[in-house]
Amino acid sequence: MSNSIIQVQNVSKSYWRDSLEVPVLNDISIDVHEGEFLGLMGPSGSGKTTLLNLIAGIDRPSRGNVIVGGIDITKLNESNLAKWRSRHIGFVFQFYNLLPVLTAFENVELPLLLTSLSKAERKKHVELSLDVVGLGDRIHHYPKQLSGGQEQRVAIARAIVTDPTLLVADEPTGDLDKRSAEEIMILLERLNTEFKKTIVMVTHDPRAAEKAKVVHHLDKGELS
């Protein structure tokens, strides 16, 4: 499809434990349109995070192809794949992955240190990203001075600061209380509707999945 930003084509993934092959995904095909908010649901061990990692170029399929923005990322070598990820993918994890010795500003700035932007340009991008997530007044706070919900907002600011092609979120509300989880999902929904970000999200939470425009279920490596 011409407006498909992601095409997963007949993808299978297995891992090896000693001499035993453990299948995780079985012949998965899926298209994600530009500007879509896709939710992936399913029980633990169903292959949700594996599929997310394949789309984000963190892992490689055993068989099949993953095409993102017209680029078959399964054909990139490790060096080019790393460059592609840094330019095109924004990551949001369950446990934030913030560096405790860095301020909110410094955590968000990290991905920009790999770019050719000047210090002044980086500052502008970081401040804008923190404003978007509602933390412009917490710019010099350290993670330990923030609530869990605020830490996740910093993580989202870090994910969007490079203006990536795709946001991938792995259980973004999994470590949050109900109120913080709702606020994070409202923020992700806003990034999708107002800023037109394409989002692929793995979640166990039906309330979180309600914010997605399209929901697919994985079970035992099969997609429905």
URQUI-V128116 format. One record per residue. RES is the residue in one small letter. OMEGA is omega in whole degrees, 0 to 359 (999 if undefined). Layout:
BEGIN
RES&OMEGA / RES&OMEGA
END
This chain:
BEGIN
m&188 / s&182 / n&175 / s&179 / i&177 / i&173 / q&175 / v&190 / q&174 / n&185 / v&171 / s&179 / k&175 / s&172 / y&180 / w&170 / r&189 / d&180 / s&183 / l&177 / e&181 / v&180 / p&180 / v&177 / l&184 / n&172 / d&182 / i&171 / s&181 / i&173 / d&174 / v&182 / h&177 / e&180 / g&180 / e&172 / f&184 / l&174 / g&175 / l&181 / m&178 / g&180 / p&176 / s&180 / g&183 / s&178 / g&183 / k&183 / t&176 / t&179 / l&178 / l&181 / n&177 / l&179 / i&182 / a&180 / g&176 / i&181 / d&180 / r&178 / p&173 / s&177 / r&177 / g&185 / n&174 / v&182 / i&180 / v&180 / g&179 / g&181 / i&176 / d&187 / i&177 / t&181 / k&180 / l&173 / n&188 / e&181 / s&180 / n&178 / l&178 / a&177 / k&180 / w&179 / r&184 / s&181 / r&193 / h&186 / i&171 / g&185 / f&172 / v&185 / f&180 / q&187 / f&168 / y&180 / n&175 / l&176 / l&187 / p&182 / v&180 / l&175 / t&176 / a&179 / f&185 / e&177 / n&181 / v&182 / e&188 / l&181 / p&182 / l&180 / l&179 / l&182 / t&180 / s&181 / l&176 / s&179 / k&180 / a&178 / e&178 / r&180 / k&181 / k&180 / h&181 / v&181 / e&178 / l&181 / s&179 / l&175 / d&181 / v&181 / v&175 / g&182 / l&179 / g&180 / d&180 / r&191 / i&183 / h&179 / h&175 / y&182 / p&182 / k&178 / q&183 / l&173 / s&178 / g&179 / g&178 / q&177 / e&179 / q&176 / r&175 / v&179 / a&178 / i&176 / a&177 / r&181 / a&185 / i&189 / v&179 / t&184 / d&185 / p&176 / t&190 / l&171 / l&174 / v&185 / a&181 / d&181 / e&187 / p&179 / t&189 / g&183 / d&187 / l&172 / d&188 / k&183 / r&179 / s&179 / a&179 / e&180 / e&179 / i&180 / m&175 / i&178 / l&179 / l&178 / e&178 / r&178 / l&179 / n&187 / t&185 / e&183 / f&174 / k&179 / k&172 / t&185 / i&170 / v&187 / m&170 / v&179 / t&169 / h&193 / d&179 / p&180 / r&177 / a&182 / a&180 / e&180 / k&180 / a&178 / k&179 / v&179 / v&173 / h&180 / h&174 / l&175 / d&179 / k&175 / g&179 / e&183 / l&175 / s&999
END
